């Protein structure tokens, strides 16, 4: 399959000479014109695949989806090895009642959904780097969980250096410990600014000619197609686990940079029978405003309890608009969006615990709130509803403990990093300072 840049998106006037292989799209991360890579087509999967789905393992599902996008660029045996190494933990559906389930995406090494994409991308890039023999530098902006997932995914990978940019004082203690306590090929850059500043620095570096002439760059954010596509795997896996597929199916997705939502929409375009997506937002409501008005106005992000969603200029919105040829009505047919503040987020954490005995993190709580809002407004239809729980509640222990007056147990692999020494390089949000730092490392 070939890929194109979203800055070369118009199918009628697209420059066909500017098509890219999967390897090129992955290793470049961002197109030279600053656009994001998208597949030139999204083939609909044969219906027989869905009838057999309940008998297919998660790894087999992942292999089938990955093969569609990769084709022959990676041999089937090597692709199977990548999948087996990357997708080695489950994505179970936890049933709250007959209508609502929680998709637990926190069973990976860093207890966050980012593990799926980060591990697949690390194994894929490691394969390409070993084949090419040229050193690669990964730049990644994080508002929390991306950084740790990428750090652990790439840790010790030969030929790849990783620079993780995170906003100073705006990630949880446990998140910070996870992404700042590794050595070898991992460097944490503590940026005096917001996540949007971190993302801006990464994007600007990719189009800076001097940096690109001296360093081979790629990205590990969801702007990288190899991070995005694996997130579609667990939509298929979770659909497999839904018991009653006769009712309409709705997924509520905590939404920040919109990678998770975009992956779900890609799965739908490939034939997965999801009737509606909810883009659940916190106080950073730019996407909600876009869905409701059609007007997209980026603005500085504000800090919330659900920090992975603290994004004021979501990168993947351009991909969503491409999926629907920028037809707002079609986007609104498939996506509903609503936003909630920290007060109601805490109320949702308590409600889920009191009502179901389920402990949820702030991101999942926003997803639950958005689902409730939708079902109250459109209760004439019967739904099977899935809320994506994107991180283990222990990663937000202070908040959850305070709300529930309990002590959330910290998994051993998370507790182990708390005693480790923090290793960071402190930088301002000024691009020239960041540029000079990178060039001195080249």
N, C-alpha and C positions, 0 to 999 in steps of 0.2 A: 504494500500500500504506500502511496505517496502522501506527503503532507505539504500544506501551504501556510503562509504567514497570514495572520488576521489583518495585516496592513496591505495584503494583496488578495482581498476577500471576495470581491465581486465576481461571481462565477462567469458572468457574461464577458467581463473585460480582464479576467485574471491572466497574468503573464504566465503561460504554461512552462516557460523556461525556468521559472522560479519555483519548481517543485523539489521536494526534499525527501530523501529516504528516511526510514525510521532511525537509522544510526545517526544521520546528520541532524535530525530534529532533536534527538536525545543529547548528543554531545555538544551541540550549539546551545541548547537550552532556550535561548531567545533568538529570533531571526535577526539578521543584520539590519533590517529596517525597523527594528524595535517591536515587531509584532509577535504574537504567540502562535505556536504551531497547532494546526488542526488537521485531522485526516480529511483527505479530499472526498471521501465517501464513508457512509456508515451502513454497511450491508446489513440487511435484516437476517437474523439467524433463523435457520430452518425450524419449523414448528416442532419437528420431531425431537429437537434438543430440549424443548420445554416439557414435552410429555415424558421424557426420560430423566428429567432433572432430579427427581427425588432419589434416584438410584446412582447419581453421579457424585463423587467426592468433591470437596471444596477445591482441591488441587487440580482435579480434572476440569472443573468449571473454569478455573483461572487459566489453565493451559489453553482451553478452547478459545477463550476471549482474546488472550494474548496473541495466539497464532494468527487471528484475523488481522491484527495491526502489524505484526512483525513479518509475516510471510516467511520467505526463505532467508532472510537476513541473518537469522540465528538458526542453526540446525535444530531439528526437533529434539535431539538428545540433549543438546546444550540448553535449550529452552526448558526442557523438563527438569534439568538440574537447577536452573535459576528458580523455577517455580517451587521445587521441593525445598530449596534452601530458604526462600523468602516467605512462602506461605506455610509456615510450620506451627501455626497456632490457630485456634478456632474463632469463629464469629457467631456465637450462639444467640438465638432469639429467646429472650426471657418474657414469658407471658404474664401480664398483669391481670388481665381478665379476658373474656371471650372476644373483645374488640381491640384491645390495645396491647402491644408487645414492645419491649425494649430491645433494640439490636445492640448488643454489647461488643464494642469495637476496641476494648482496652485489655485484651488478653495477650498482647505482644510484649516484647522486651521492655519497652518504655511506658507501657500501660496507656497507650493512646492510639487512635485510629491512624495516625500518621505512620505507624510502623508498617502497615501494608504497603503503602506507596514507597516509603523510604527504603525499605529492604529490597523490594523488587528493583527499584532504580539503582541502588548501590550494586546489586549483583549484575545488572545489565551493563552499567557503565564499566564495572570492573572487567567484564568480558570484553567489551570493545577496547578498553585501554590496553589490556594484555595483548590483544591482537594487533593494535596499532603501534604500541611501544612509545607513545608520546605522553608526557606528564600532563595531567589535567588538574585545574583549580576550580573547585566548586564554591560558588557564593550563594548563601542562603539567608534570607531574612526570616525572622521568627517572632511571633508574639507569645511563644510558649512551647507547645508540644512539637512543632515541626523541628526545632533545633535539636532537641534530645533524640528524636527518632532518626534524624539524618546523622547526627553524631555517632550513634550506636550502629546504624546501618553501614556507615562507611569506615568505621574505626578499623585501622590497620590495613585498609585496602591498598595494595601496592600501586604506586603511580598516581594516586589521587590525594590532593590536599584540600581540606575543607575549611572554609572561613564562615563562621556563623555570626550573623549580626542580630543582636537582640536589644530591645529598649531598656535602658537602665531603670531599675525600680518598678518595672511594669510587668514582671512575670512573678509567679509564686516562688517561694523559697525552694520548694522541691523541684520545680521546673528548672530554676536557675542552677541548682546543684547538678541536675542531670546533664545539662548542656555545657557546664563549665569545669567539669572535673576529669575530663579525658585529656590525654597527651598525644604523643605520636603525630598523626597527620591531622589532628583536629585543633582548630584555634577559635576561641570564642571572643568576639569583639563586642564590648559593652558600649552601646551608642547612647549618647546623651540626647535623647529625643523619643519619638513615638515609633510604633511599628511602621507607619507610613514613611517615616524618614529612613528607616532601615531598607524598606522596599525600594524607595527612590534611589538610594545609594547603589543598590544592586543593579537596578535597571539602567542607571546612568553609566555604570562601569561597563556594561555590555555594549554600549554604543560609543564608548570612548576609544578613539583610534590608537592612542598611545598605549593604553593598557592592553588592548587586544593585539597589538603588534608584538608585545613582549610576554604575554601570558595567554595560555589557552584556557578560556573560561567556559563554564557551564553553570547551570542553576539546579538547585534541589528543591526549590519551592514548587507549588502546584502549577507555576507557569511552565515547568518542564513537563512535557507530555508523558515521560516515563514515570513521573510521580502521580499524574492525574489518572491515566488509564487503569492502573491496578485498583483504584478506588471503586471502579465499576464492578470488580469481582464480587465484593460482598453484597451488592444489591441482588445479584443472581443467587448467591448462597442464602441470603435471608429470605428471598421469595420462596425458595425451595422449602423452607421450614414453616411457612405459613400454612396452617391447617385448613382453614376455610377460604379457598380461593374463588368462591362463587360471588362473594360480595366485592364491591369496589375496593381497590387497594390504594392506600395513601401513605406517603412517607413524609415525616417531619424532620427536616435537616437543619441543625444548628449551622448558621451561615455567617461567615466572615469574609474570607477571600474568595469564597464561592466554588472552590475546587470540589468539595464533596457533593454539592448540589449539581455541578456540571457533570460529574461522573455518573450520577444517577440519571440525568437527562440523556446522556449518551447511551446508557443501558436501555432506557425507554425507546430511544430512536432505533435501537437494534432489535426491538421486539419485546422487551420485557414488559408485561402487562400491568404497569403502574398507572393508575388513573389520575393521581394528583400528587404534586409535590408542594410542601410548605417550606418556604425559606424563612426559618425562624431567626429573628435578629434581636440583638440587645439594643442598648441606647444608641448604638451606631447604626442608624436606620436608613442609610443611603440606598440600599437595595430595596427595602420596603417602599421607600418613597418612589423609586423608579417603577416598581411593579404597579403601584397605585396611581401614578400620575403620568408615567412615560418619560419623565424628566430625570436625567441623571446629573446630580450636582455633587461632585466629590467635596469632602470637607475634612478638616483635621479630626482624627479619631479621639474618642474620650475613653478613659480607663474605666473598666467594669470588672465585676467578679468573673465573668466569662471571657477572659482576656484573649483567647485565641480568636474571638470574633470582633476584637477591637480594630476594625479596619474601616477607614474612611474613603478609600478608593480601591475597591476590590478588582484585582487583576482579571479574574475569570469572567467578569460580566461580558467582556467582549466576545468570549467564546460562546456564552449563552446566546448573545444576540446573533452570532454567526449561525448557530444551530437552527435558529428560527428566521433566518434571512432578515433579521431586524424588524419583524412584524409583531408589534406590541400585542395585538389581539391574540395571536397564537401563543405568545409567551404567557399571557394572562390566563389562557385556557388551561395551561399545564401547571402554572405556578401561582400559589397564593403566598402572601408575605405579611407578616405582622411583627412588631417589635415590643420588647418589654424591658423595664428598668430593673435595677438590682433588688429593689424592695419586693416586687412580685416574683423575682427569681428565687429569693429566699422563701417566700410563701409556698412556691411550688415544691421546693426541696422538702419542706415540712409536710405538705399535703401528701406527697408520694410515700413518705415514710409512715405517716399516720394511717393512710388509707390502704396501702399495700405492703408495708414493711420493707420497702425498697429504698436503698440509699443511692441517690443520683448526684452527679456533679453539676455545677452551675450551667454548663453548656447543654447537657441533656435536659436540665430543668427548663431552660428557655424553649427547647424543642417540645417539651410536654405542654407548656403554656400555649404555644402556637397551635398545637394540635387541638387542645381544648377549645380555643377560640374558634377554630374552623368548624369543629363539630357542633358547637352551639349555634353557629350562624347557618350551617347547612345540614341540619339534622334530619332532613327528609329522606336521605339515602343511608343505607347500611354500609359501613366500612370495616375493613380490616386495616388497622392502623399500626404503623411502625415508627417509633421514635429512635433516632440514632443517638446512642450514648457514646460520646467520642473520647472520654477520658475516665480513668478510674477516680472515684471520689476522694481517694487518699491524696491525690495530687493537689487537692484543694481542701486539705484537712482542716485548716483553721476555720474556714467559712462553714463547712459542713458540721464540724463539731459544735460550733457556736449555735447554729440554727437548731440542731437536733438534740443538743445536750447529751451527746454520746461521744465516744472516742472511736473514730474510724480506724480500723486496723490497717497498718501500712504493710503492704506486701514486702517480703524479704528483699527482692531485687530492687525495690525502690528505697528501702531503708538503708541499703548498703552504700548508696552514694552520699548520704547525709553527712557522713564523717570524713568525706574526702575533701581535699584542699581545692578551693576555687582558683581557677586559672583564667584570667581574662586580660585583654588589652583594651584600655579605655580610650575611646575616640569621641569627638564631637559629631554632630550631624552634618558638618561641612564636607562637601564632596572632595575638595582639593586635599584635605587632610587624609581622607580615606584613600584617595588615589595615590598619594605619596607613600602611604603605608604599603599598599599592594605592590607598587613599583620597587620598593626597597626589598620586598620579599622575592621578586622575580630574579 
